[in-house]
Amino acid sequence: MEKKQKNDEDSFHLEDIEEDILEHYEIVSEEETPIRLDVFLVNNFEEKSRAHYQKLIEEEHVTVNGIKRKSNYKVNKGDNVVLELPPPRDITLKPENIPLEIMYEDEDLIVVNKPQGMIVHPAPGVYSGTLVNALLYHCKDLSGINGVMRPGIVHRIDKDTSGVLVVAKNDFAHQGLGAQLQDHSMRRIYKALVEGVIKEESGNINKPLARHPQERIKIAVVQGGREAITHYEIIERYPHNTLIKCQLETGRTHQIRVHMCYIGHPLVGDPVYGYKKQRFKLEGQLLHAEMLGFIHPRKQCYMEFSAPLPDYFTKVLKILQNELQNI
């Protein structure tokens, strides 16, 4: 698989630091052929309907070996299938009166404790109910560096990950915070509950990440991918699980989730990388952005914010603690 990006390498794109924004996919089919082109796209790219991809094919956004084909064309092993995503439609995001847990706010930035289940910013097909919609209602002005879809967003956490985020209200603050992400000086500490018992007291995972070659909704350890470094320490061991603290040196999409899965300890509750049979009824992975530390861009003082584990997380830990005591 090869990915082409249209971003100017010399410009400042915070989305390139925190998450792969794929404007152009390129993949080579494997052992699943022959198969219809529209079905192939459904199976290998982002989770969208077959009708969605049929429309893209009809609008000539898809080629096979450089040739535009119809939806019923059968792709074969070795074919080069390219999907060029059209630019996002011009939209106006609506402010929404959604409750926010604000930890700190001044004229430059706002720090919030994002709940599980909330998407950080709008994306094609999702234009409401996000953290950005809530922020626009609360504070009106957000920085414009990342465009209309991601105003103010300096860094992100997954929809089902909870915890601390900092958002920039102006471009000056955005540039200052973004620089700290680039040089890895912004401190980000997470707590996670993983499957299995980790024997080592601590560890470092330095494995490059990229889109999964076959399962496009996933990220995977891929040779030649983007550098990704996670440091972890053991907090508590239970009979079948381990509570860990993770510190990010880089901030790639799904980084902790993929790295822990790679070493054989996926996160409890993870619907994408975790066990198929989950013991606890959860809405998503037990991963919490517990602490965030940075230098305030204007005040030039170090600031640190911590958010306690959410109730659904602590309830599982209490169950595991009781089991540990009863051994």
C-alpha positions in Angstrom: 0.0 0.0 0.0 1.1 3.5 -0.8 -0.5 6.7 0.4 -0.3 10.0 -1.4 -0.9 13.2 0.4 -1.6 16.6 -1.2 -0.4 18.7 1.7 2.5 21.1 1.1 5.3 19.7 3.2 6.6 23.2 4.0 3.4 24.4 5.5 2.1 23.9 9.1 -0.5 21.2 9.3 -1.4 20.0 12.8 -3.5 17.2 11.4 -0.3 15.7 10.0 1.1 15.5 13.5 -1.8 13.9 15.2 -3.7 11.9 12.7 -3.4 10.6 9.1 -5.9 12.7 7.1 -5.9 10.6 3.9 -6.9 12.6 0.9 -5.8 9.9 -1.6 -5.7 6.1 -1.1 -3.7 3.7 -3.1 -3.9 0.0 -2.4 -3.2 -3.3 -4.2 -5.7 -6.1 -3.9 -4.7 -9.4 -2.4 -6.4 -12.8 -2.2 -10.0 -11.7 -2.4 -10.4 -11.7 -6.1 -12.3 -11.6 -8.4 -14.6 -9.2 -6.8 -16.8 -6.3 -7.9 -15.1 -2.9 -7.6 -17.8 -1.3 -5.4 -17.7 -4.3 -3.0 -13.9 -4.1 -3.0 -14.1 -0.5 -1.9 -16.6 -1.3 0.9 -14.3 -4.1 2.2 -11.0 -2.2 2.0 -11.7 1.5 2.7 -13.5 3.4 5.4 -16.9 2.1 6.6 -19.3 3.6 4.1 -22.3 2.2 2.3 -22.0 0.5 -1.1 -24.2 3.2 -2.6 -21.7 5.8 -1.3 -18.8 4.2 -3.2 -21.0 3.6 -6.3 -21.6 7.4 -6.4 -17.8 8.0 -6.2 -17.2 5.6 -9.0 -19.9 7.2 -11.1 -18.3 10.6 -10.4 -15.0 9.2 -11.7 -13.1 9.4 -8.4 -12.0 5.7 -8.7 -9.5 4.2 -11.1 -8.2 0.6 -11.6 -4.7 0.5 -13.1 -5.2 4.1 -14.1 -8.5 3.4 -15.9 -12.0 4.6 -14.8 -14.2 1.6 -14.4 -17.9 0.9 -13.5 -19.1 -0.5 -10.2 -19.6 -4.0 -11.6 -16.1 -4.2 -12.9 -14.3 -7.3 -11.4 -10.9 -6.4 -9.8 -8.2 -9.1 -9.8 -5.1 -9.8 -7.7 -2.4 -7.3 -8.5 -4.8 -4.6 -9.7 -4.0 -1.1 -8.5 -7.1 0.5 -7.1 -7.0 4.3 -6.4 -9.7 6.3 -4.6 -9.3 10.0 -4.8 -11.5 11.6 -2.2 -13.3 14.8 -3.4 -12.7 17.9 -1.2 -15.1 18.3 1.7 -18.2 20.3 0.9 -18.3 23.9 2.0 -20.2 23.8 5.3 -21.0 26.2 8.1 -20.8 24.5 11.5 -23.6 25.2 13.9 -23.0 26.0 17.5 -24.8 23.6 19.8 -25.7 23.9 23.5 -23.9 20.7 24.6 -22.6 20.6 28.2 -18.9 20.9 28.6 -16.6 20.1 31.5 -14.3 23.1 31.4 -11.1 22.7 33.4 -9.5 26.0 32.4 -10.2 28.9 30.1 -8.6 32.3 29.2 -8.4 34.5 26.1 -6.1 32.1 24.3 -7.1 28.6 25.1 -9.6 26.3 26.7 -9.0 23.0 28.4 -11.8 20.4 28.6 -12.4 16.9 29.9 -14.0 15.2 26.9 -16.5 12.4 27.8 -16.5 9.0 26.1 -18.7 8.9 23.1 -18.1 12.5 21.9 -16.3 13.0 18.5 -13.8 15.8 18.7 -14.5 17.5 15.4 -16.9 17.2 12.4 -16.0 15.0 9.5 -17.8 14.1 6.2 -21.2 12.7 7.3 -20.9 14.0 10.9 -21.6 17.7 11.3 -23.2 17.9 14.7 -22.9 16.7 18.3 -19.1 17.1 18.3 -16.8 18.9 20.7 -16.3 21.6 18.1 -20.0 22.3 17.9 -20.1 22.6 21.7 -17.1 24.9 21.8 -18.5 27.2 19.1 -21.6 27.7 21.3 -19.5 28.3 24.4 -16.7 30.6 23.2 -17.6 31.7 19.7 -14.0 32.3 18.5 -11.6 29.5 17.7 -8.4 29.5 15.7 -8.6 28.9 12.0 -5.4 27.1 11.3 -7.0 23.7 10.7 -9.9 25.0 8.6 -13.7 25.1 9.0 -14.0 21.4 9.9 -11.5 21.5 12.8 -11.4 25.1 14.2 -9.2 25.3 17.3 -8.3 21.6 17.4 -4.7 21.2 18.4 -4.8 17.5 19.1 -7.4 14.7 19.2 -8.4 11.7 21.1 -10.7 9.0 19.8 -14.5 9.2 20.2 -14.6 6.5 22.9 -11.5 7.7 24.7 -12.1 10.2 27.5 -9.9 12.8 29.0 -8.1 16.1 28.8 -7.8 18.2 25.6 -6.6 21.7 25.0 -8.2 23.8 22.3 -6.8 27.1 20.8 -9.0 30.2 20.6 -6.6 32.0 18.2 -3.9 31.3 15.7 -1.1 32.6 18.1 -2.0 30.0 20.7 -2.5 27.3 18.1 1.0 27.8 16.6 2.5 27.8 20.1 0.8 24.6 21.2 1.3 23.0 17.8 5.1 23.6 18.1 5.1 21.7 21.4 3.4 18.8 19.7 6.0 18.8 17.0 9.0 18.8 19.3 7.3 16.3 21.7 7.5 18.6 24.7 3.8 18.5 25.4 3.2 15.9 28.1 0.3 13.5 27.6 -0.3 10.7 30.1 -3.0 8.1 29.7 -4.4 5.3 31.8 -5.5 2.1 30.2 -6.7 -1.3 31.2 -5.4 -4.1 29.0 -6.1 -7.8 28.6 -3.6 -10.2 30.1 -0.9 -9.8 32.7 2.2 -7.8 31.7 5.3 -9.3 33.4 7.7 -6.3 32.9 7.4 -3.3 35.1 7.7 -0.9 32.2 8.4 -0.9 28.5 8.9 1.2 25.3 7.2 0.4 22.0 8.8 2.0 19.0 6.9 0.7 16.0 5.8 2.7 12.9 2.1 3.0 12.2 0.0 3.3 9.0 -3.4 2.3 7.7 -3.9 -1.4 7.7 -3.1 -2.8 4.2 -6.3 -4.7 4.0 -8.7 -3.5 6.7 -8.9 0.2 6.0 -10.8 1.2 9.2 -7.8 -0.1 11.2 -4.3 1.2 11.9 -1.4 -1.3 12.0 2.3 -1.6 12.6 3.6 -1.2 9.1 7.2 -1.1 7.9 7.8 2.3 6.5 4.9 3.9 8.4 5.1 7.0 10.5 7.2 6.9 13.6 5.2 6.1 16.8 6.7 5.8 20.3 4.7 4.8 23.4 6.2 4.4 26.9 4.2 2.4 29.5 4.5 1.5 33.2 2.6 -1.0 35.3 0.2 0.4 37.9 -1.6 -2.7 39.0 -1.8 -6.4 38.0 -5.1 -8.3 38.3 -5.7 -12.0 37.7 -6.4 -11.5 34.0 -5.7 -7.8 33.3 -3.2 -5.0 33.9 -3.7 -1.4 34.6 -1.0 0.7 32.9 0.1 4.3 32.5 1.1 5.3 29.0 3.1 8.4 28.0 3.0 9.4 24.3 6.2 10.6 22.6 4.3 10.8 19.4 0.5 11.0 18.8 -0.6 8.9 15.9 -4.1 7.6 15.2 -5.1 4.8 17.7 -1.4 4.7 18.8 -1.9 3.2 22.3 -4.6 0.9 21.1 -2.5 -0.5 18.3 0.8 -0.7 20.2 -0.7 -2.6 23.1 -2.5 -4.9 20.7 0.8 -5.5 18.9 2.5 -6.7 22.0 -0.4 -9.0 22.8 -2.3 -6.9 25.3 -5.2 -5.1 23.6 -7.3 -2.7 25.6 -10.4 -3.9 27.4 -13.5 -2.9 25.6 -11.8 -2.0 22.4 -14.3 -2.8 19.6 -11.7 -2.6 16.8 -8.5 -4.1 18.3 -9.7 -5.9 21.4 -11.1 -9.4 22.1 -14.2 -10.4 20.2 -15.8 -11.6 23.4 -15.7 -8.9 26.0 -16.3 -9.6 29.7 -17.7 -6.2 30.5 -20.5 -4.4 28.8 -18.7 -1.2 27.7 -19.3 1.5 25.1 -15.6 1.5 24.1 -12.0 1.0 25.2 -10.9 1.7 28.7 -8.5 4.4 27.8 -8.4 7.8 29.5 -6.3 10.9 28.8 -5.5 11.6 32.4 -2.9 14.3 32.3 -1.9 17.1 29.9 1.0 19.5 30.4 2.2 22.3 28.2 3.8 25.8 28.2 1.2 28.5 27.9 2.0 30.2 24.5 1.4 33.7 25.8 2.2 33.5 29.6 5.2 31.2 29.0 4.5 29.2 32.2 4.1 25.5 32.5 0.5 24.4 33.1 -0.7 20.9 33.9 -4.3 19.5 34.1 -5.5 16.1 35.3 -8.9 14.5 35.0 -10.1 11.6 37.2 -11.0 8.3 35.7 -14.7 8.2 34.6 -17.2 6.1 36.6 -17.5 3.3 34.0 -13.7 2.8 34.2 -13.5 2.8 38.1 -16.4 0.4 38.3 -14.5 -2.2 36.3 -11.4 -1.6 38.4 -13.4 -2.2 41.6 -14.6 -5.5 40.3 -11.0 -6.5 39.5 -9.7 -5.3 42.8 -12.3 -7.5 44.7 -11.3 -10.5 42.6 -7.6 -9.8 43.4 -8.4 -9.7 47.2 -10.3 -12.9 47.0 -7.5 -15.0 45.6 
